[in-house]
Amino acid sequence: MATPLRRAFLLLATLLLGLFTLSACQSYDTLVEKDQIAAERWANVEANLQRRSDLVPNLVAAVKGAAAHEKDTLDRVLKARAEATSVKLSADDMNDPEKMKEFAAKQDELSKSLGRLLVIQEAYPDLKANQNFRDLQVQLEGTENRILRAREEYNAAVRDYNAEVSKVRGKVVNKVTGKPFAPRAYFEAAPGAETVPSVAF
């Protein structure tokens, strides 16, 4: 028969185990939530990159009529678009800084090509006055701003998630569950991205 002291000890041990389990579950849930927020923010980045990619053929078509001999620039834009859309990232790639750098470099090359394409409009008064071309410019500028904002939001979510993974409770959850919550890689600008081509409107 259990003594009162033994019963009290068992009750205390059960309470402590329950508190530990509750705390571990909350930490796990926190990691899952922050990981999902980061995934959602990445989906927003991809949606805006896709929007830009969809605009490129329209922009190229608008320029072709007025600037037929600018074929080299138009070809470079289409090539950069093809390369940018060929690099696909899986969920596992979000933890690989090298794959993120490759992805960012391809997107940066498309941005630079678009900048060169938009400079062409200065040499062609008809193109400059074309309403469709101006509308595309505005949409492209708005898209670039949305991409920047989406990247900033993704990186903020990654910072929040990575901080949670690095905390003691995140490390404990990883060890106990055997399902590692690996840190995500930031979406950083490619080297040289700070030197944006001069685009006059």
C-alpha positions in Angstrom: 0.0 0.0 0.0 1.4 3.4 -1.0 2.3 5.8 1.8 1.0 9.3 1.7 4.5 10.5 0.9 4.8 8.2 -2.0 1.4 9.2 -3.3 2.4 12.9 -3.1 5.6 12.1 -4.9 3.7 10.3 -7.7 1.2 13.1 -8.0 4.0 15.7 -8.2 5.9 13.6 -10.8 2.7 13.2 -12.8 2.0 17.0 -12.7 5.6 17.8 -13.7 5.4 15.3 -16.6 2.1 16.8 -17.7 3.6 20.3 -17.6 6.7 19.2 -19.5 4.5 17.5 -22.1 2.3 20.5 -22.5 5.3 22.8 -22.8 6.9 20.5 -25.4 3.6 20.4 -27.4 3.3 24.2 -27.4 6.9 24.5 -28.5 6.3 22.0 -31.3 3.2 23.9 -32.4 5.1 27.2 -32.3 7.7 25.7 -34.7 5.0 24.3 -37.0 3.2 27.7 -37.1 6.3 29.7 -37.8 7.4 27.2 -40.5 4.0 27.5 -42.2 4.2 31.4 -42.0 7.6 31.3 -43.7 6.2 28.8 -46.3 3.2 31.2 -47.0 5.6 34.2 -47.4 7.6 32.2 -49.9 4.5 31.4 -51.8 3.8 35.1 -52.0 7.4 35.7 -53.4 6.8 33.0 -56.0 3.4 34.4 -57.0 5.0 37.9 -57.6 7.9 36.4 -59.5 5.4 34.5 -61.7 3.4 37.7 -62.3 6.6 39.4 -63.5 7.4 36.3 -65.7 3.9 36.5 -67.2 4.4 40.2 -68.1 7.7 39.7 -69.9 6.3 38.3 -73.2 3.8 41.2 -73.4 6.5 43.7 -72.8 8.8 42.1 -75.4 5.9 42.0 -77.9 5.2 45.7 -77.3 8.8 46.6 -77.9 9.3 44.4 -81.0 7.1 46.5 -83.2 8.9 49.7 -82.5 12.4 48.4 -81.9 12.8 45.5 -84.3 16.6 45.9 -84.6 17.0 45.6 -80.8 16.8 41.9 -81.2 19.8 41.2 -79.0 18.3 42.9 -76.0 14.9 41.2 -76.6 16.6 37.8 -76.9 18.5 38.3 -73.7 15.3 39.2 -71.8 13.6 36.1 -73.1 16.6 34.0 -72.3 16.8 35.4 -68.7 13.1 34.7 -68.3 13.5 31.1 -69.4 16.4 30.6 -67.0 14.6 32.3 -64.1 11.6 30.1 -64.5 13.7 27.0 -65.0 15.0 27.1 -61.4 12.4 25.6 -59.2 12.8 25.3 -55.4 11.3 22.5 -53.4 10.5 22.7 -49.7 13.9 21.1 -48.9 15.7 23.7 -50.9 14.5 26.4 -48.5 17.2 25.0 -46.1 19.9 25.2 -48.7 21.7 28.6 -49.0 23.4 27.6 -52.2 20.2 26.8 -54.0 18.6 30.0 -52.7 21.6 31.9 -54.1 21.3 30.3 -57.5 17.6 31.1 -57.6 18.2 34.7 -56.5 21.0 35.1 -59.2 18.6 34.0 -62.0 15.9 36.4 -60.8 18.4 39.2 -60.6 19.6 38.5 -64.1 16.0 38.8 -65.3 15.6 42.1 -63.4 18.7 43.5 -65.1 17.6 42.4 -68.5 14.2 44.1 -68.0 16.0 47.3 -67.0 18.0 47.2 -70.2 14.8 46.6 -72.2 13.0 49.5 -70.6 15.9 51.9 -71.4 15.2 51.2 -75.1 12.0 53.2 -74.9 14.0 56.4 -74.8 15.3 55.8 -78.3 11.8 55.3 -79.8 9.3 58.1 -79.5 6.5 56.0 -80.9 7.1 53.3 -78.3 7.4 55.9 -75.5 4.0 57.3 -76.4 2.4 53.9 -76.8 -0.3 53.5 -74.1 0.1 49.7 -73.9 3.8 50.0 -73.4 3.3 52.6 -70.6 0.7 50.4 -68.9 3.2 47.5 -69.0 5.9 49.7 -67.5 3.6 50.6 -64.7 2.6 47.0 -64.1 6.2 45.9 -64.1 7.3 48.6 -61.7 4.4 47.7 -59.4 5.4 44.0 -59.6 9.0 44.8 -58.8 7.9 46.7 -55.7 5.6 43.7 -54.7 8.5 41.3 -55.2 10.7 43.4 -53.0 8.0 43.6 -50.3 7.3 39.8 -50.5 11.1 39.1 -50.2 11.3 41.4 -47.1 8.3 39.6 -45.5 9.7 36.2 -46.3 13.1 37.1 -44.8 11.3 38.4 -41.6 9.4 35.2 -41.3 12.6 33.2 -41.8 14.3 35.3 -39.1 11.5 34.6 -36.7 11.4 30.8 -37.5 15.2 30.4 -37.4 15.3 32.2 -34.0 12.7 29.7 -32.7 14.6 26.7 -34.1 17.8 28.0 -32.4 16.3 28.4 -29.0 16.7 25.7 -26.4 13.1 24.6 -26.7 13.5 24.4 -30.5 16.5 22.2 -30.1 14.7 20.0 -27.5 11.7 19.6 -29.9 14.1 18.6 -32.7 15.9 16.1 -30.5 12.7 14.5 -29.0 10.6 14.3 -32.2 13.4 13.1 -34.4 11.9 15.4 -37.1 14.4 18.2 -37.4 13.1 21.7 -38.1 16.0 22.8 -40.1 16.8 26.5 -40.4 15.5 28.1 -43.7 17.8 30.1 -46.0 17.2 33.8 -46.5 16.4 35.1 -50.0 19.4 37.4 -50.5 20.1 39.7 -53.4 22.7 38.3 -55.9 26.2 39.9 -55.8 26.2 43.1 -57.8 22.4 43.5 -57.4 23.0 46.9 -55.8 24.2 48.3 -59.2 20.8 48.5 -60.9 20.8 49.5 -64.5 19.8 53.1 -65.0 16.2 53.2 -66.3 14.8 56.5 -67.5 11.0 57.0 -67.7 
